[in-house]
Amino acid sequence: MANAASKKESKGFDLSNIEETIQVAISSVTVKDKAIFSRQFAAMFNAGVGMLRCLSVLNEQCSNARLRKALTEIRGEVEEGGGLANAMTKHPKCFDKLYVSMVAAGEVGGVLDEVLNRLAMLLEKMAKIQNELKSAMAYPQTVGFIAVVIFVGMTVFLLPIFADIFKQLGAELPVFTQMMMNISYILRGPFLPTPDENPELSGLETRNYYIVMLIGAVIGLAFAIKQYYQTPAGRFQIDAMLLKAPIFGDLIEKSAVASFCNVFGTLTRSGVPILNAMEIVRDTAGNEVIADAIEYARDQIQTGGSISEAFREKGVMPALAVQMMSIGEETGELDQMLIKVGQFYEDEVEQAIKALTSMLEPLMIVVIGGMVGSILLSMYLPMFAVMDQIS
């Protein structure tokens, strides 16, 4: 009996371990998760709660499986006498180089609570920009998906029925209607039957040929672009094209400037050496052109150059941002000036997103109207031809 119970408990323990492993594998630590963790950690630590107690409380109330597992291991290492930043370096999927560097600076300077508050503010700003970008793209993505479903549904199921009726009445299909019917037969593919009366295409073999060619071309193009983007030259060229893209290029540039200024300003204010700070912001730039400019500025600093002059030479930063950096260098308050510039461009990003959303709404209406209108037109044109024959 005892052995059976022991085996059952062992089996249950194994199952729980498997479940926990799966949860850790599928979960990811978001910017919002780290912002909440930092804010709560700073509040408790500032109130005089010991670090081990803080980590225990945060571990108990953490809902993210990956972060909870990391906190358990971090607490164990800190309890054995290790440093917090050093323990965090072993969990790069939870705490990146930016986070670890700021925590290390806070530990050395004895201002860990202040650094955690700054981290929370920085991460909250980053999460805000990400949410605004997602919200801006949610509307066109949703409307676009609905439009495609409506277009495909009407083209595949409704249009062939009307076309068949008109042919039975002896009406000749107009050129535009024949074009739409060709699209319909291609979209139907090998899964739906083709009407016998179709004179435009020669059966399933022709349709399958077009479908295979189309799918192969799309997959091949996507794979080629992805492989090209994996190369340094390809990544640089595509990122440069994104910065110059109409409408979205300005938004990408402003988002990158806001991120750079906020991160770099927070790092230097927290006591991270400027060269290390430049290396961190380079790795978190998110755009190879911006990262290249940051690396160039870092090289210039090592030789006694100026950050603002380096960015002015590269020409990837707006003139206002470069000028504000120059003033910050002259007054010795670069970190404060960077925070102000970051806040300014955060507001600019917010305004740009609102303008983009207001512009996309009527544009999507026009697109949907054009798609539905083309189908209706392809059905009404044969109707006019039938009426002419009757009259």
C-alpha positions as CSV (number, residue, x, y, z in Angstrom):
1,M,0.0,0.0,0.0
2,A,2.7,2.4,1.0
3,N,4.8,1.6,-2.1
4,A,1.7,2.1,-4.3
5,A,1.0,5.5,-2.7
6,S,4.7,6.5,-3.0
7,K,4.6,5.5,-6.7
8,K,1.4,7.6,-7.2
9,E,2.9,10.6,-5.5
10,S,6.1,10.2,-7.6
11,K,4.0,10.0,-10.7
12,G,2.0,13.1,-9.7
13,F,5.2,15.0,-9.0
14,D,6.6,14.1,-12.4
15,L,3.4,15.3,-14.1
16,S,3.5,18.6,-12.2
17,N,7.2,19.0,-13.2
18,I,6.3,18.4,-16.8
19,E,3.4,20.9,-16.6
20,E,5.7,23.5,-15.1
21,T,8.3,22.9,-17.7
22,I,5.8,23.4,-20.5
23,Q,4.5,26.6,-18.9
24,V,8.0,28.0,-18.7
25,A,8.8,27.0,-22.3
26,I,5.7,28.7,-23.7
27,S,5.7,31.8,-21.6
28,S,7.7,34.9,-22.3
29,V,8.6,37.9,-20.1
30,T,7.1,41.0,-21.6
31,V,8.2,44.6,-21.0
32,K,5.1,45.1,-19.0
33,D,6.0,42.2,-16.7
34,K,9.4,43.6,-16.0
35,A,8.0,47.1,-15.4
36,I,5.5,45.7,-12.8
37,F,8.3,43.7,-11.2
38,S,10.6,46.7,-11.0
39,R,8.0,49.0,-9.5
40,Q,6.9,46.5,-6.8
41,F,10.6,45.6,-6.0
42,A,11.5,49.3,-5.7
43,A,8.5,50.0,-3.4
44,M,9.3,47.2,-1.0
45,F,13.0,47.8,-1.0
46,N,12.5,51.5,-0.4
47,A,10.2,50.6,2.5
48,G,13.0,48.7,4.2
49,V,12.1,45.2,3.3
50,G,15.1,42.9,2.9
51,M,16.1,41.8,-0.5
52,L,15.5,38.1,0.1
53,R,12.0,38.9,1.5
54,C,11.3,41.1,-1.5
55,L,12.3,38.3,-3.9
56,S,10.1,35.8,-2.0
57,V,7.0,38.0,-2.1
58,L,7.5,38.9,-5.8
59,N,8.0,35.2,-6.5
60,E,4.7,34.2,-4.8
61,Q,2.6,36.8,-6.6
62,C,4.2,36.5,-10.0
63,S,1.9,35.1,-12.6
64,N,4.5,34.5,-15.3
65,A,5.9,31.0,-15.1
66,R,9.3,31.8,-16.7
67,L,9.9,34.9,-14.5
68,R,8.7,33.0,-11.4
69,K,11.2,30.2,-12.0
70,A,14.0,32.8,-12.6
71,L,13.2,34.6,-9.3
72,T,13.4,31.3,-7.4
73,E,16.9,30.6,-8.7
74,I,18.0,34.3,-8.2
75,R,16.8,34.2,-4.6
76,G,18.7,31.0,-4.0
77,E,21.9,32.5,-5.4
78,V,21.5,35.8,-3.5
79,E,20.9,33.8,-0.3
80,E,24.2,32.1,-0.8
81,G,26.0,35.5,-0.9
82,G,25.9,36.2,-4.7
83,G,25.0,39.6,-6.1
84,L,21.6,40.4,-7.6
85,A,22.9,41.6,-10.9
86,N,25.2,38.6,-11.3
87,A,22.4,36.3,-10.6
88,M,20.2,38.0,-13.2
89,T,22.8,37.6,-15.9
90,K,22.0,33.8,-15.8
91,H,18.5,34.6,-17.0
92,P,18.9,36.6,-20.2
93,K,15.4,35.8,-21.4
94,C,14.0,37.5,-18.3
95,F,16.6,40.3,-17.7
96,D,18.4,41.7,-20.7
97,K,21.8,43.5,-20.7
98,L,20.1,46.9,-20.1
99,Y,18.3,45.7,-17.0
100,V,21.4,43.9,-15.5
101,S,23.7,46.8,-16.2
102,M,21.4,49.3,-14.3
103,V,20.9,46.9,-11.4
104,A,24.7,46.4,-11.2
105,A,25.2,50.2,-11.1
106,G,22.5,50.5,-8.4
107,E,24.2,47.9,-6.3
108,V,27.6,49.5,-6.6
109,G,26.3,53.0,-5.8
110,G,24.0,51.9,-3.0
111,V,20.9,53.3,-4.8
112,L,19.2,50.1,-6.0
113,D,15.7,51.4,-5.1
114,E,16.2,54.6,-7.2
115,V,17.6,52.5,-10.1
116,L,14.6,50.2,-9.9
117,N,12.2,53.1,-10.0
118,R,14.0,54.5,-13.1
119,L,13.9,51.1,-14.7
120,A,10.2,50.9,-14.0
121,M,9.6,54.3,-15.5
122,L,11.7,53.4,-18.6
123,L,10.0,50.1,-19.1
124,E,6.6,51.6,-18.7
125,K,7.4,54.2,-21.4
126,M,8.6,51.4,-23.7
127,A,5.5,49.4,-23.0
128,K,3.4,52.4,-23.7
129,I,5.0,53.0,-27.1
130,Q,4.6,49.3,-28.0
131,N,0.9,49.3,-27.0
132,E,0.3,52.4,-29.0
133,L,1.9,50.9,-32.1
134,K,-0.1,47.7,-31.6
135,S,-3.3,49.6,-31.2
136,A,-2.6,51.6,-34.3
137,M,-2.1,48.5,-36.4
138,A,-4.9,46.5,-34.8
139,Y,-7.6,48.4,-36.8
140,P,-6.2,48.1,-40.3
141,Q,-5.3,44.4,-39.6
142,T,-8.8,43.5,-38.4
143,V,-10.6,45.5,-41.2
144,G,-8.2,44.1,-43.8
145,F,-8.8,40.5,-42.7
146,I,-12.6,41.0,-42.8
147,A,-12.3,42.7,-46.2
148,V,-10.3,39.7,-47.6
149,V,-12.7,37.2,-46.1
150,I,-15.7,39.1,-47.7
151,F,-14.0,39.4,-51.0
152,V,-12.9,35.8,-51.2
153,G,-16.3,34.6,-50.0
154,M,-18.3,36.6,-52.6
155,T,-15.8,35.8,-55.4
156,V,-15.6,32.1,-54.7
157,F,-19.3,31.3,-53.9
158,L,-21.6,34.1,-55.0
159,L,-20.1,35.3,-58.3
160,P,-20.0,31.8,-60.1
161,I,-23.7,31.4,-59.3
162,F,-24.6,34.6,-61.0
163,A,-22.3,34.0,-63.9
164,D,-23.8,30.6,-64.5
165,I,-27.3,32.1,-64.5
166,F,-26.3,34.7,-67.0
167,K,-24.8,32.1,-69.3
168,Q,-28.0,30.1,-69.3
169,L,-29.9,33.2,-70.3
170,G,-27.5,33.5,-73.3
171,A,-25.8,36.7,-72.1
172,E,-22.2,37.2,-73.1
173,L,-20.0,37.9,-70.0
174,P,-18.3,41.3,-70.2
175,V,-14.5,41.4,-70.1
176,F,-14.5,42.7,-66.5
177,T,-16.8,39.9,-65.3
178,Q,-14.6,37.3,-67.1
179,M,-11.5,38.7,-65.3
180,M,-13.3,38.3,-62.0
181,M,-14.4,34.8,-62.9
182,N,-10.8,33.9,-63.6
183,I,-9.9,35.1,-60.1
184,S,-12.8,33.1,-58.7
185,Y,-11.7,29.8,-60.4
186,I,-8.1,30.3,-59.3
187,L,-9.2,31.0,-55.7
188,R,-11.5,27.9,-55.7
189,G,-8.5,25.7,-56.3
190,P,-8.7,21.9,-56.3
191,F,-11.0,21.9,-53.3
192,L,-14.2,23.2,-55.0
193,P,-15.6,22.0,-58.3
194,T,-15.4,24.2,-61.4
195,P,-18.7,24.7,-63.3
196,D,-18.8,22.8,-66.6
197,E,-19.9,25.9,-68.4
198,N,-16.6,27.7,-67.7
199,P,-14.9,28.5,-71.1
200,E,-12.2,30.7,-69.7
201,L,-10.0,28.1,-68.0
202,S,-9.2,24.5,-69.0
203,G,-10.2,22.5,-66.0
204,L,-8.6,21.6,-62.7
205,E,-5.2,21.0,-64.1
206,T,-4.9,24.7,-65.3
207,R,-6.3,25.9,-62.0
208,N,-3.9,23.8,-60.0
209,Y,-1.0,25.0,-62.1
210,Y,-1.8,28.6,-61.3
211,I,-2.3,27.9,-57.7
212,V,1.0,26.0,-57.3
213,M,2.8,28.8,-59.2
214,L,1.3,31.5,-57.1
215,I,1.9,29.8,-53.7
216,G,5.4,28.8,-54.8
217,A,6.2,32.4,-55.8
218,V,4.9,33.9,-52.6
219,I,6.8,31.3,-50.4
220,G,10.0,31.7,-52.5
221,L,9.9,35.5,-52.2
222,A,9.2,35.5,-48.5
223,F,12.1,33.0,-48.0
224,A,14.5,35.0,-50.1
225,I,13.7,38.3,-48.2
226,K,14.1,36.5,-44.9
227,Q,17.5,35.0,-45.9
228,Y,18.7,38.3,-47.2
229,Y,17.6,40.1,-44.0
230,Q,19.8,37.6,-42.0
231,T,22.9,39.0,-43.7
232,P,24.5,42.2,-42.3
233,A,24.2,44.0,-45.6
234,G,20.6,42.9,-46.1
235,R,19.6,43.9,-42.6
236,F,21.2,47.3,-43.1
237,Q,19.6,47.9,-46.5
238,I,16.1,46.8,-45.5
239,D,16.2,48.9,-42.2
240,A,17.4,51.9,-44.2
241,M,14.4,51.4,-46.6
242,L,12.1,51.2,-43.6
243,L,13.4,54.5,-42.3
244,K,12.7,56.2,-45.6
245,A,9.3,54.5,-46.2
246,P,6.4,56.9,-46.6
247,I,4.1,57.4,-43.6
248,F,5.7,54.6,-41.5
249,G,9.4,55.8,-41.9
250,D,8.8,58.9,-39.8
251,L,7.1,56.9,-37.1
252,I,9.9,54.4,-37.0
253,E,12.5,57.1,-36.7
254,K,10.7,59.0,-33.9
255,S,10.2,55.7,-32.0
256,A,13.9,54.9,-32.3
257,V,15.0,58.3,-31.2
258,A,12.6,58.2,-28.2
259,S,13.9,54.8,-27.2
260,F,17.6,55.8,-27.6
261,C,17.2,59.0,-25.6
262,N,15.2,57.4,-22.8
263,V,17.5,54.3,-22.4
264,F,20.8,56.2,-22.8
265,G,19.7,59.0,-20.4
266,T,18.5,56.5,-17.8
267,L,21.7,54.4,-18.0
268,T,24.0,57.4,-17.6
269,R,21.9,58.9,-14.8
270,S,22.1,55.6,-13.0
271,G,25.9,55.6,-13.1
272,V,26.6,53.2,-16.0
273,P,29.8,54.2,-17.8
274,I,29.1,56.1,-21.0
275,L,30.9,53.6,-23.3
276,N,29.0,50.7,-21.7
277,A,25.7,52.6,-22.0
278,M,26.4,53.2,-25.7
279,E,27.0,49.5,-26.2
280,I,23.8,48.6,-24.6
281,V,21.7,51.1,-26.5
282,R,23.4,49.9,-29.7
283,D,22.2,46.3,-29.0
284,T,18.7,47.5,-28.2
285,A,18.3,49.9,-31.1
286,G,16.0,47.6,-33.1
287,N,17.3,49.2,-36.4
288,E,20.6,48.4,-38.0
289,V,21.0,52.0,-39.4
290,I,20.5,53.5,-35.9
291,A,22.8,50.9,-34.4
292,D,25.5,51.7,-36.9
293,A,25.2,55.4,-36.0
294,I,25.4,54.6,-32.3
295,E,28.5,52.5,-32.8
296,Y,30.1,55.3,-34.8
297,A,29.3,57.7,-31.9
298,R,30.8,55.3,-29.5
299,D,34.1,55.1,-31.5
300,Q,34.2,59.0,-31.6
301,I,33.8,59.2,-27.8
302,Q,36.7,56.9,-27.4
303,T,38.9,59.2,-29.4
304,G,37.6,62.3,-27.6
305,G,34.9,63.2,-30.0
306,S,31.3,64.4,-29.4
307,I,28.1,62.4,-29.5
308,S,26.1,65.1,-31.1
309,E,28.7,65.7,-33.8
310,A,28.9,62.0,-34.6
311,F,25.1,61.8,-35.0
312,R,25.2,65.0,-37.1
313,E,27.7,63.4,-39.5
314,K,25.6,60.2,-39.8
315,G,22.4,62.1,-40.4
316,V,20.1,59.5,-38.9
317,M,18.8,61.7,-36.0
318,P,16.5,64.6,-36.4
319,A,18.2,68.0,-36.2
320,L,16.3,69.0,-33.1
321,A,17.5,65.9,-31.2
322,V,21.1,66.5,-32.2
323,Q,21.0,70.1,-31.2
324,M,19.5,69.3,-27.8
325,M,22.3,66.7,-27.3
326,S,24.9,69.3,-28.1
327,I,23.4,71.7,-25.5
328,G,23.4,68.9,-23.0
329,E,27.1,68.2,-23.6
330,E,28.0,71.9,-23.3
331,T,26.2,72.3,-20.0
332,G,27.3,68.9,-18.6
333,E,23.7,67.8,-18.2
334,L,23.5,65.3,-21.1
335,D,21.5,62.7,-19.1
336,Q,18.7,65.2,-18.2
337,M,18.6,66.6,-21.7
338,L,18.3,63.1,-23.2
339,I,15.3,62.4,-20.9
340,K,13.6,65.6,-22.1
341,V,14.3,64.8,-25.7
342,G,13.0,61.3,-25.2
343,Q,9.8,62.6,-23.6
344,F,9.4,65.1,-26.5
345,Y,9.6,62.3,-29.1
346,E,7.3,60.1,-27.1
347,D,4.7,62.7,-27.5
348,E,5.6,63.0,-31.2
349,V,5.1,59.2,-31.6
350,E,1.7,59.4,-29.9
351,Q,0.6,62.2,-32.2
352,A,2.0,60.4,-35.3
353,I,0.1,57.2,-34.3
354,K,-3.2,59.2,-33.9
355,A,-2.6,60.9,-37.3
356,L,-1.8,57.5,-38.9
357,T,-5.0,55.9,-37.4
358,S,-7.2,58.8,-38.6
359,M,-5.7,58.4,-42.1
360,L,-6.0,54.7,-42.2
361,E,-9.7,54.6,-41.3
362,P,-11.0,56.3,-44.5
363,L,-8.3,54.5,-46.6
364,M,-9.6,51.1,-45.4
365,I,-13.2,52.2,-46.2
366,V,-12.1,53.0,-49.7
367,V,-10.3,49.7,-50.1
368,I,-13.3,47.7,-48.8
369,G,-15.6,49.7,-51.0
370,G,-13.4,49.0,-54.0
371,M,-13.2,45.2,-53.3
372,V,-16.9,44.8,-52.8
373,G,-17.7,47.3,-55.6
374,S,-15.7,45.3,-58.1
375,I,-17.7,42.2,-57.3
376,L,-21.0,44.0,-57.6
377,L,-19.9,45.6,-60.8
378,S,-19.0,42.2,-62.3
379,M,-22.5,40.9,-61.4
380,Y,-24.4,44.0,-62.7
381,L,-22.6,44.3,-66.1
382,P,-24.1,41.0,-67.4
383,M,-27.4,42.0,-66.0
384,F,-27.4,45.1,-68.2
385,A,-26.4,43.0,-71.2
386,V,-29.5,40.7,-70.5
387,M,-31.8,43.7,-70.3
388,D,-30.5,45.0,-73.6
389,Q,-31.2,41.7,-75.2
390,I,-34.7,41.6,-73.8
391,S,-35.4,45.2,-75.0
